[in-house]
Amino acid sequence: MKIALLVDNPKSWIVPYAKKLSSELKKRGHDVVLINSAEAMPEGDCAVFLSCEKMVPADIRARNTHNIVVHGSALPEGKGWSPLTWQILEGRTDIPVTLFEAGEAVDSGDVYAEGTLHFEGHELVDELRERQGELTIALVLEFLETFPPKGGRKQKGTETFYRRRTPKDSELDPDKSIAEQFNLLRVVDNERYPAFFRHRGHTYELKIYKKEK
């Protein structure tokens, strides 16, 4: 098959997993391209949108028979931005993941497959991303193994949305304990949006690493 993998932010954490998925698909005999712009989308059988930050217009989606997305929530709950991060902050340890057809509205298409990420509560952002990336690869490979799909199911339930996170969302409260804010420390990015706090007229930056036993 002709398959296109789209990551529209070349600095995204998903890039290494997109490259791994591309390599695996090529081993299976598929014609695969990895692109970082929707405008560069070729015609083909299936386009896979990986952690894309922009909506892909209908005319570009029409270049492929199917356009699929992998999203870290039980759609239609948790549409929008950074669903895994928001759910970790909510204290969840089991995070649903949904593979679905891209539609006109945000995260609105038919669902083809689902999985679950199980966490113990100690994992930091790199570990969270690794698990999410590996499950994303597995769901996409499973979907393409039985391509074309025989049909998905409509999304049912209450629609909710997560907003886009900003660097300010990494701010700690110096009057609260580390234990109270540990989930926030788990999801900060030490380089792109590190944890910080304000105290006595100054701003301090914190970085967190796990020390192996």
C-alpha positions, 0 to 999 in steps of 0.5 A: 500500500501507499502510506503517508505518515504526517507529523506537522511539528518536526520537533514533536516527541512523536518523531522517533516513533514515527520513524520507527513505524515507517521502518516497520511498514517498509519491512512489510513491503509498503511504500511509505513517506514521512512528511511534516507538512499536510500540503506535501501529502501524496495520493495513496491508500492511507494517511496517518496523522501523528500528534498533529497540531493543525487540522488537515483540510478535506481536500488534502484528506481526499488524497487518501482512501483513509486518514487515521489518528491515534488519540489518548482518550476514550473519545468523545471524551477528552478531545483536543490537546495533550489528553494523556497529560491532562489525565495524568494530572487528574490522577488517572493510571489507566489511559484509553487510546483511540484509533479513528478516522479523521473527520471535518470536526476535531477528533470526530471520526468513526472509531476503528480500534482502542487500547489502554495504557497502564501506569503505576504512578511513578513514570516521568514524561519520557516513560509516558511518551515511550509507552504512548508511542509504542502503543500508537505503533501497535494500533496503526500496524494492527489497523493496516494489517486488515486494511481496508477496514470493514467499518468503524463505530460512531462515537457515543457519549458526552463530548469534552475537550482539553485546552492547549497547554502552555509553559505556564502550566508547569508552574509549581506552588511553593506552599504545596508539598512535592507529593501534592504536585508530583503528577505535574512534575511527571509531565513537565518537559525539562527542556521545552517547558520545565517546572518552575516556581516563584518565591521572594520576588524571583523565579526558579526553574526545576528539572526532574530525573529519575535515579535508577536503583 
